[in-house]
């Protein structure tokens, strides 16, 4: 980057302009978030149970981007690749919203009795299955586990972001090895914690039902959400140097292949769970799918099969689609939308026998989303769009 085109901060004038444009979106996003949360909190007094149901859905959608960035970032630190350098700043910025999401989890603690039947002692006393599960499914242990999950996730995110900032300042080669030493165990920690968290927060909405694949489905779903989101954001920022010089057709192709792989993995796990339960035909397992096969939920399932798998699958088979920024970003945006639909299909039928969108669903989604996007943008504009201090990046690229 030449001195004539760079500011004293080391950024080009074009990148500063792009960051300024990004900053202009923060205030509207923050206002939407504040108004959305205020209206949703007012709605909590008129429709308390619906408020907590809507909060759970909205929270898990935005939380999926924050936490889903963690395995994608650690995967890059382990295997390398130009795709990781293009997405690294976006992933790190998403990770930095985890403290906000930790705070926004608190309303769910107050809504336990409105969401989970196992939290009612009188219900447990009358249900032999819940009595057997009460050692695990009880309020104090639930809260303690959640605190442990967040401590683990925040710890991993803190080290990854701290070392990244240090690498920007010093260019220390040894930091690359620190990333690698943390990322291997970190992926195992993430896999274990999200498996238990998905069981606690979502699967226990219907505590008589269980699936050994459920945690893996959630893990892949979060990773897919974060990956699709950063691909979509790249299309908005791709004209800003130095990213514009780096985000070529080959890098986009790699991101498209990665998106394709996770879409395939999500479809494989979803179908495997259905096939195993269908073939077993056990009374304690099939009610979960029966609820999602009537009341309009069956059409949501068909939509997921088409727009979450079949159409993206065939579009991503075509190489030129993955190498064109506008096309791959359009596919990514569609995947993000379908991730929300998938979460709705997993969560809402536990309480609603038919497809039902309450106004609180929209308000809480906008409220949490506005705060999340404002925080994401704030963290993103603090640093260069590419990890220019990474020795591996400097070796592979001359900018």
C-alpha positions in Angstrom: 0.0 0.0 0.0 1.7 3.2 -1.1 2.2 6.1 1.2 0.4 8.4 -1.2 -2.8 6.5 -0.9 -2.6 5.6 2.8 -3.6 7.6 5.9 -1.5 7.9 8.9 -3.4 4.9 10.4 -2.1 2.7 7.6 -5.5 2.5 5.8 -6.2 3.6 2.2 -8.5 6.5 1.7 -10.9 4.1 -0.1 -11.0 1.8 3.0 -11.6 4.8 5.3 -14.5 5.8 3.0 -15.9 2.2 3.2 -15.6 2.2 7.0 -17.3 5.6 7.2 -20.2 4.2 5.1 -20.3 1.2 7.5 -20.4 3.6 10.5 -23.4 5.3 9.0 -25.4 2.2 9.4 -24.6 1.8 13.1 -26.8 4.5 14.4 -30.0 3.3 12.5 -29.2 -0.3 13.6 -28.8 0.8 17.2 -32.1 2.8 17.1 -33.9 -0.1 15.6 -32.5 -2.4 18.2 -33.4 -0.1 21.1 -37.0 0.5 19.8 -37.4 -3.2 19.1 -36.3 -4.2 22.5 -38.4 -1.6 24.2 -41.6 -2.7 22.3 -40.8 -6.3 23.0 -40.4 -5.6 26.7 -43.7 -3.9 26.7 -45.2 -6.9 24.9 -43.8 -9.1 27.7 -46.5 -7.7 30.0 -49.4 -8.4 27.6 -48.2 -11.8 26.2 -45.6 -13.1 28.6 -45.3 -16.6 27.3 -45.1 -15.5 23.7 -42.4 -13.0 24.6 -40.1 -15.6 25.9 -40.8 -17.9 23.0 -40.1 -15.1 20.5 -37.0 -14.1 22.5 -35.6 -17.7 22.3 -36.0 -17.9 18.5 -34.5 -14.4 17.8 -31.7 -14.9 20.3 -30.6 -18.3 18.9 -30.6 -16.9 15.4 -28.2 -14.0 16.1 -26.3 -16.1 18.6 -25.6 -18.6 15.8 -23.6 -16.0 13.9 -21.6 -15.0 17.0 -20.7 -18.5 18.1 -20.7 -20.0 14.6 -17.8 -17.7 13.8 -15.7 -19.6 16.4 -15.3 -22.9 14.6 -14.9 -21.3 11.2 -12.1 -19.1 12.6 -10.4 -22.0 14.4 -10.6 -24.1 11.3 -8.8 -21.4 9.3 -6.0 -21.2 11.9 -5.6 -25.0 11.6 -5.7 -25.5 7.9 -4.9 -22.0 6.4 -6.2 -20.9 3.0 -6.9 -17.6 1.3 -10.6 -17.9 2.1 -9.7 -17.5 5.8 -7.8 -14.3 5.3 -10.7 -12.8 3.5 -13.2 -13.7 6.2 -11.0 -13.4 9.3 -11.8 -9.8 10.3 -15.6 -10.5 9.9 -15.3 -13.6 12.0 -13.4 -11.9 14.7 -15.9 -9.0 14.8 -18.7 -11.5 15.1 -16.9 -13.2 18.0 -16.6 -9.9 19.7 -20.4 -9.7 20.0 -20.4 -12.7 22.4 -20.3 -10.5 25.5 -23.5 -8.8 24.2 -25.1 -12.2 23.6 -24.2 -13.3 27.1 -26.1 -10.4 28.5 -29.1 -11.0 26.2 -29.3 -14.6 27.4 -30.4 -13.4 30.9 -34.1 -12.9 29.9 -34.2 -16.6 29.0 -33.2 -17.5 32.6 -36.2 -15.5 33.9 -38.4 -17.3 31.3 -37.5 -20.9 32.1 -40.9 -21.7 33.7 -42.6 -20.3 30.5 -40.5 -22.3 28.1 -39.7 -25.7 29.7 -42.2 -28.0 31.3 -39.4 -29.8 33.2 -38.9 -26.6 35.2 -42.2 -27.2 37.0 -42.0 -29.5 40.0 -45.7 -30.4 39.9 -45.3 -31.5 36.3 -42.2 -33.6 37.1 -44.0 -35.3 40.0 -46.7 -36.6 37.7 -44.3 -37.7 34.9 -42.1 -40.7 35.4 -39.9 -39.9 32.4 -39.2 -36.3 33.7 -38.4 -37.8 37.1 -35.7 -39.9 35.6 -34.3 -36.9 33.8 -34.6 -34.5 36.7 -31.0 -35.1 37.8 -29.9 -33.3 34.6 -33.0 -31.2 33.8 -33.4 -28.9 36.8 -33.2 -25.1 37.1 -29.9 -24.7 39.2 -28.0 -27.2 37.0 -29.3 -25.6 33.8 -28.1 -22.2 34.9 -24.8 -23.5 36.1 -24.2 -25.3 32.7 -25.1 -22.1 30.8 -22.6 -20.1 32.9 -19.9 -22.8 32.1 -20.7 -22.7 28.3 -20.4 -18.9 28.1 -17.2 -18.9 30.2 -15.6 -21.4 27.7 -16.8 -19.6 24.6 -15.8 -16.1 25.9 -12.4 -17.5 26.9 -11.7 -18.9 23.5 -12.9 -15.7 21.8 -10.8 -13.5 24.1 -7.5 -15.3 23.3 -8.2 -15.4 19.6 -9.0 -11.7 19.4 -6.2 -10.6 21.8 -3.6 -12.6 19.9 -4.9 -11.2 16.6 -4.5 -7.6 17.8 -1.0 -8.4 19.1 -0.1 -9.9 15.7 -1.3 -6.7 14.0 1.0 -4.7 16.2 4.1 -6.9 16.2 3.9 -9.4 13.3 5.2 -12.0 15.7 5.6 -15.4 13.9 5.1 -17.3 17.1 1.5 -16.1 17.3 0.6 -18.3 14.3 1.6 -21.4 16.4 -0.4 -20.1 19.4 -3.5 -20.0 17.2 -2.9 -23.5 16.0 -2.3 -24.9 19.5 -5.5 -23.3 20.8 -7.7 -24.1 17.8 -7.4 -27.9 17.9 -8.6 -28.3 21.5 -10.8 -25.3 21.0 -12.8 -27.1 18.3 -13.3 -30.1 20.7 -14.5 -27.7 23.5 -16.9 -26.0 21.1 -18.3 -29.3 19.9 -18.9 -30.6 23.4 -20.4 -27.4 24.8 -22.7 -26.7 21.9 -23.9 -30.3 22.0 -25.0 -29.9 25.6 -26.2 -26.3 25.1 -28.5 -27.3 22.2 -29.8 -30.1 24.3 -30.5 -27.7 27.2 -31.9 -24.8 25.3 -33.8 -26.4 22.4 -34.2 -30.2 22.6 -35.5 -30.0 26.2 -38.4 -27.9 25.0 -39.9 -31.4 24.3 -38.2 -33.3 27.1 -39.6 -36.7 26.2 -37.9 -36.7 22.9 -34.2 -37.2 22.2 -31.7 -37.5 19.3 -28.1 -38.4 19.4 -27.5 -36.4 16.2 -29.1 -33.2 17.5 -25.9 -31.6 18.8 -24.1 -32.2 15.6 -27.0 -30.7 13.6 -26.8 -27.5 15.7 -23.1 -27.4 15.4 -23.2 -27.5 11.6 -26.2 -25.2 11.5 -24.3 -22.5 13.5 -21.2 -22.9 11.4 -23.3 -22.6 8.2 -25.1 -19.5 9.5 -21.8 -17.7 10.3 -20.2 -18.7 7.1 -23.1 -17.6 4.9 -23.3 -14.3 6.8 -19.7 -13.4 6.3 -19.9 -14.3 2.6 -22.9 -11.9 2.3 -21.1 -9.1 4.1 -18.0 -9.6 1.9 -20.2 -8.6 -1.1 -20.9 -5.3 0.6 -17.3 -4.6 1.5 -15.6 -6.2 -1.5 -14.9 -2.9 -3.2 -12.8 -1.5 -0.4 -9.0 -1.8 -0.6 -7.1 -3.9 0.3 -9.9 -6.4 0.3 -10.8 -5.6 -3.3 -7.4 -6.6 -4.5 -7.5 -9.8 -2.5 -11.1 -11.0 -3.0 -10.6 -12.6 -6.4 -12.5 -15.4 -8.2 -10.3 -18.1 -6.6 -11.0 -16.9 -3.1 -14.8 -16.7 -3.8 -14.6 -20.2 -5.3 -13.1 -21.6 -2.1 -15.7 -19.9 0.0 -18.4 -21.3 -2.3 -17.0 -24.8 -2.0 -16.9 -24.5 1.8 -20.6 -23.2 1.8 -21.5 -26.2 -0.4 -19.8 -28.6 1.9 -21.7 -27.4 5.0 -25.0 -27.3 3.2 -24.4 -31.0 2.2 -23.5 -31.9 5.8 -26.6 -30.2 7.2 -28.8 -32.0 4.7 -27.1 -35.3 5.5 -27.5 -35.0 9.2 -31.1 -33.8 9.0 -32.1 -36.7 6.7 -30.2 -39.2 8.8 -32.0 -38.2 11.9 -35.4 -38.5 10.1 -34.5 -41.8 8.5 -33.4 -43.4 11.8 -36.5 -42.2 13.7 -38.8 -43.2 10.8 -37.3 -46.7 10.5 -37.4 -47.2 14.3 -41.0 -46.0 14.6 -40.8 -45.8 18.3 -43.6 -44.1 20.3 -41.2 -41.9 22.3 -39.5 -40.6 19.1 -42.1 -40.1 16.3 -44.3 -37.4 18.1 -41.5 -34.9 17.4 -41.9 -35.4 13.7 -45.7 -35.8 13.8 -45.9 -32.2 15.3 -43.9 -31.0 12.3 -45.9 -32.9 9.8 -49.2 -31.1 10.2 -50.7 -27.6 10.8 -48.7 -26.2 7.9 -45.3 -27.2 9.4 -45.0 -29.9 6.6 -44.8 -27.1 4.0 -42.1 -25.4 6.0 -40.2 -28.8 5.9 -40.7 -28.9 2.1 -39.4 -25.3 1.8 -36.3 -26.2 3.8 -35.7 -29.2 1.5 -35.9 -27.0 -1.5 -34.4 -23.6 -0.5 -32.0 -24.8 2.2 -30.7 -27.7 0.2 -31.8 -28.5 -3.3 -31.6 -25.1 -4.9 -28.3 -23.9 -3.2 -26.9 -27.4 -4.0 -27.5 -27.1 -7.7 -26.5 -23.5 -7.9 -23.2 -24.2 -6.1 -22.4 -27.1 -8.5 -21.9 -24.5 -11.2 -18.4 -23.2 -10.9 -19.0 -19.7 -12.4 -21.7 -19.0 -9.7 -19.1 -19.5 -7.0 -16.7 -17.1 -8.7 -19.0 -14.2 -9.1 -19.4 -12.0 -6.0 -23.0 -11.0 -6.6 -24.2 -14.5 -7.3 -22.4 -16.2 -4.3 -23.6 -13.4 -2.0 -27.2 -13.9 -3.2 -27.0 -17.6 -2.4 -25.4 -16.9 1.0 -28.2 -14.4 1.9 -30.8 -17.0 1.0 -29.0 -19.6 3.2 -29.0 -17.1 6.1 -32.8 -16.6 5.7 -33.4 -20.4 5.6 -31.3 -20.8 8.7 -33.9 -18.7 10.5 -36.7 -20.8 9.0 -34.9 -23.9 10.1 -34.7 -22.6 13.7 -38.3 -21.7 13.6 -39.2 -25.3 12.5 -37.1 -26.7 15.3 -38.4 -24.4 18.1 -41.9 -23.1 17.5 -43.8 -26.5 17.0 -42.9 -27.3 20.6 -45.6 -24.7 21.6 -47.6 -24.0 18.5 -49.5 -26.9 16.6 -49.8 -24.8 13.5 -47.6 -22.2 11.7 -47.9 -19.0 13.5 -45.9 -15.8 13.3 -46.6 -13.4 16.2 -45.7 -9.7 16.1 -43.3 -10.3 18.9 -41.4 -12.7 16.7 -40.6 -9.8 14.3 -40.0 -7.2 17.0 -37.6 -9.3 19.1 -35.7 -10.4 15.9 -35.3 -6.7 14.9 -34.4 -5.6 18.5 -31.7 -8.2 19.1 -30.6 -7.9 15.5 -30.2 -4.1 15.6 -28.0 -4.3 18.7 -26.0 -7.1 17.2 -25.4 -5.4 13.9 -24.4 -2.2 15.6 -21.9 -4.0 17.8 -20.6 -6.0 14.8 -20.0 -2.9 12.7 -18.4 -1.1 15.6 -15.8 -3.9 16.1 -15.3 -4.4 12.3 -14.3 -0.8 11.5 -11.7 -0.6 14.2 -9.2 -2.6 12.2 -8.1 -3.2 8.6 -10.3 -5.5 6.6 -7.4 -7.9 6.1 -4.9 -9.3 8.7 -1.9 -7.4 7.2 0.2 -8.3 10.3 -0.1 -12.0 9.8 3.3 -13.4 8.6 1.6 -16.1 6.6 -0.6 -13.5 4.9 2.4 -11.4 4.0 4.2 -14.4 2.6 1.3 -15.5 0.4 0.3 -12.0 -0.8 2.1 -8.8 -1.7 -0.3 -5.9 -1.1 
